[in-house]
Amino acid sequence: LEATRGKESELSLAAINGPTSTVISGTEDAVEEIRARFEEKGRKTKRLAVSHAFHSPLIEPMLEQLAAVAESLDFNEPKLTVISNLTGEPLSPQQATDPAYWVAHAREPVRFADSVSTLKEQGATAYLELGPDPVLLAIARECLGEEGDIAAFLPTLREGREEQATVATAIAAAHAAGAEIQW
């Protein structure tokens, strides 16, 4: 990203979420400078409420500690295909069980748009967001363009709603949209 050139020690491209959604992470001053430049060009910006500058050079001092924690965990090969947000491609069993892969996730850019493209190529018809605030569903719909009009975008958790009912409803809606449910 041209806006980050010359400031690699202060900030990084943190995520390519969709056609109109890119995230920059780093020092507050460097990010604010870029935000102001984009707004001067008439582009919409939004400051994210986050605890740390993940996916930037500022996270590097904690990577060794994160690696120690990751290396203390037991990893198993996934039973389902997992799409890597580092590459946008299916995660290999070796990657899935390598602590270094998960540590890299904290530093490297998220390639959400590429991941959605891969899911589309694999025939996905339902997209479930597993998290407390379903902000990525709208971006996934945008990534799919016109095909987003026929896919199902389903939150599994919603503020103010009972979790079990919300998850059950999302699973039922995914099934209705063509997802094969394997109980």
Backbone torsions as a table, in degrees:
resi	resn	phi	psi	omega
1	LEU	NA	123.5	-176.0
2	GLU	-56.8	-36.2	-176.8
3	ALA	-63.7	-20.4	-178.0
4	THR	-95.2	-7.9	-177.9
5	ARG	-60.1	134.2	179.6
6	GLY	85.1	-4.8	-179.2
7	LYS	-125.6	26.0	-175.2
8	GLU	-61.0	-24.2	178.5
9	SER	-82.1	-11.6	-177.3
10	GLU	-108.9	-28.3	-176.7
11	LEU	-157.1	167.5	-178.9
12	SER	-147.3	162.0	166.4
13	LEU	-69.6	120.6	-175.0
14	ALA	-97.7	-33.2	-177.7
15	ALA	-159.3	141.9	169.2
16	ILE	-112.5	93.2	-173.7
17	ASN	-85.8	-34.6	-177.2
18	GLY	-170.3	-176.1	-177.6
19	PRO	-58.9	-28.5	-179.4
20	THR	-126.1	20.5	-176.8
21	SER	-135.7	106.3	177.6
22	THR	-126.7	143.6	-178.7
23	VAL	-117.4	134.3	175.0
24	ILE	-112.2	140.2	-179.0
25	SER	-134.3	142.0	177.6
26	GLY	163.5	-152.6	-179.7
27	THR	-66.3	149.8	-177.7
28	GLU	-58.3	-43.6	-178.6
29	ASP	-63.6	-44.8	-178.6
30	ALA	-66.4	-42.1	178.7
31	VAL	-65.7	-41.0	179.8
32	GLU	-63.4	-37.8	178.2
33	GLU	-61.9	-44.8	179.0
34	ILE	-67.1	-42.3	178.9
35	ARG	-57.5	-44.6	-179.7
36	ALA	-63.5	-40.2	179.2
37	ARG	-63.8	-41.2	178.5
38	PHE	-66.1	-42.2	-179.7
39	GLU	-66.3	-34.2	175.5
40	GLU	-61.2	-29.6	178.3
41	LYS	-86.3	4.8	178.2
42	GLY	84.5	13.5	179.8
43	ARG	-92.0	142.6	179.5
44	LYS	-77.4	136.3	175.4
45	THR	-129.6	158.8	177.5
46	LYS	-146.3	130.3	176.8
47	ARG	-81.8	128.4	179.4
48	LEU	-87.1	141.1	176.8
49	ALA	-87.4	99.6	-178.4
50	VAL	-131.8	158.2	-178.2
51	SER	-86.8	-26.4	-177.2
52	HIS	-142.0	159.2	178.5
53	ALA	-87.4	66.3	178.5
54	PHE	-59.8	155.9	176.9
55	HIS	65.0	26.7	177.8
56	SER	-138.0	171.6	178.1
57	PRO	-60.8	-23.7	-178.0
58	LEU	-66.6	-19.1	-178.9
59	ILE	-86.7	-15.2	-175.2
60	GLU	-57.0	-38.4	179.6
61	PRO	-60.8	-22.6	-179.0
62	MET	-98.4	-2.3	-176.6
63	LEU	-64.2	-36.0	178.9
64	GLU	-64.0	-43.0	177.8
65	GLN	-66.2	-41.3	177.0
66	LEU	-61.9	-39.8	178.5
67	ALA	-62.8	-40.9	178.8
68	ALA	-62.0	-41.7	177.9
69	VAL	-66.4	-46.6	-179.1
70	ALA	-60.9	-39.1	-179.8
71	GLU	-69.5	-18.6	178.8
72	SER	-84.9	-7.3	-178.1
73	LEU	-92.3	156.7	173.3
74	ASP	-98.7	123.5	179.0
75	PHE	-105.9	143.1	176.2
76	ASN	-121.7	152.1	175.8
77	GLU	-63.9	137.4	178.4
78	PRO	-67.9	147.5	177.4
79	LYS	-85.9	-19.5	177.5
80	LEU	-114.5	159.3	175.1
81	THR	-67.5	131.5	176.1
82	VAL	-114.1	130.2	177.3
83	ILE	-92.5	127.0	-178.6
84	SER	-75.0	129.1	173.7
85	ASN	-83.4	1.8	172.2
86	LEU	-88.9	-31.7	-176.1
87	THR	-120.1	-22.2	-174.3
88	GLY	82.0	3.4	-177.9
89	GLU	-112.0	165.3	176.5
90	PRO	-58.0	138.9	180.0
91	LEU	-77.4	130.0	177.7
92	SER	-77.4	157.7	176.0
93	PRO	-57.4	-35.1	179.3
94	GLN	-65.4	-43.4	177.8
95	GLN	-64.3	-45.3	-175.4
96	ALA	-60.7	-28.3	-176.9
97	THR	-105.8	8.4	-179.6
98	ASP	-98.9	113.4	179.0
99	PRO	-54.8	-33.7	-179.3
100	ALA	-63.0	-33.8	177.4
101	TYR	-60.4	-45.1	-176.5
102	TRP	-71.7	-31.1	175.3
103	VAL	-67.5	-41.6	178.8
104	ALA	-59.9	-29.9	179.5
105	HIS	-59.1	-30.5	-179.8
106	ALA	-75.2	-23.4	-175.2
107	ARG	-105.5	-39.1	-173.7
108	GLU	-79.9	158.9	178.8
109	PRO	-65.5	146.0	174.8
110	VAL	-83.3	131.8	-178.7
111	ARG	-113.1	60.0	-176.8
112	PHE	-59.7	-43.6	-179.0
113	ALA	-59.2	-41.2	178.1
114	ASP	-65.5	-37.1	178.9
115	SER	-64.8	-41.9	178.1
116	VAL	-64.4	-40.5	177.4
117	SER	-60.1	-41.3	178.6
118	THR	-64.9	-42.8	177.7
119	LEU	-60.9	-41.8	178.1
120	LYS	-60.5	-47.0	179.5
121	GLU	-60.7	-29.9	179.9
122	GLN	-86.0	2.4	174.4
123	GLY	89.9	19.1	179.7
124	ALA	-61.7	137.1	176.9
125	THR	-118.1	-12.3	179.9
126	ALA	-135.4	136.5	-178.5
127	TYR	-123.0	113.9	179.1
128	LEU	-101.9	133.7	174.1
129	GLU	-102.7	119.2	-178.4
130	LEU	-97.5	86.1	-179.8
131	GLY	-175.6	167.6	-173.3
132	PRO	-76.2	-15.8	-176.8
133	ASP	-137.9	101.3	-171.1
134	PRO	-74.0	65.5	-178.6
135	VAL	-82.9	-23.4	-175.9
136	LEU	-81.0	-16.3	-179.7
137	LEU	-61.3	-42.9	179.3
138	ALA	-64.7	-37.4	178.5
139	ILE	-69.2	-39.6	177.6
140	ALA	-61.3	-42.6	177.7
141	ARG	-59.8	-42.6	179.1
142	GLU	-64.5	-39.1	178.8
143	CYS	-60.4	-33.4	-176.5
144	LEU	-83.1	-10.8	-179.7
145	GLY	60.8	-135.3	-178.0
146	GLU	-61.6	-29.8	179.1
147	GLU	-67.6	-18.8	176.9
148	GLY	-65.6	-19.0	179.5
149	ASP	-73.2	-20.8	-177.7
150	ILE	-107.4	-11.4	178.6
151	ALA	-84.2	160.2	176.6
152	ALA	-100.6	133.7	179.4
153	PHE	-119.6	114.0	-165.9
154	LEU	-127.2	118.9	174.3
155	PRO	-79.7	143.5	177.8
156	THR	-99.9	-17.8	176.5
157	LEU	-134.5	140.2	178.9
158	ARG	-140.4	134.8	178.7
159	GLU	-58.5	134.2	177.8
160	GLY	81.8	3.5	179.8
161	ARG	-120.1	146.1	-179.0
162	GLU	-64.7	128.4	-172.5
163	GLU	-60.9	-49.0	-175.8
164	GLN	-61.7	-42.1	179.8
165	ALA	-67.5	-38.4	-179.4
166	THR	-66.8	-43.0	178.8
167	VAL	-66.3	-44.5	178.9
168	ALA	-60.7	-40.9	178.7
169	THR	-64.7	-40.6	178.9
170	ALA	-64.0	-42.0	179.0
171	ILE	-64.7	-43.1	178.6
172	ALA	-63.1	-42.0	179.4
173	ALA	-66.7	-36.6	177.0
174	ALA	-63.5	-42.3	177.4
175	HIS	-61.9	-43.9	179.1
176	ALA	-63.4	-26.7	179.3
177	ALA	-87.3	3.1	175.8
178	GLY	108.7	-2.3	178.5
179	ALA	-72.5	137.4	178.4
180	GLU	-85.3	117.9	-179.3
181	ILE	-93.2	124.9	178.7
182	GLN	-112.1	100.3	-177.6
183	TRP	-73.6	NA	NA
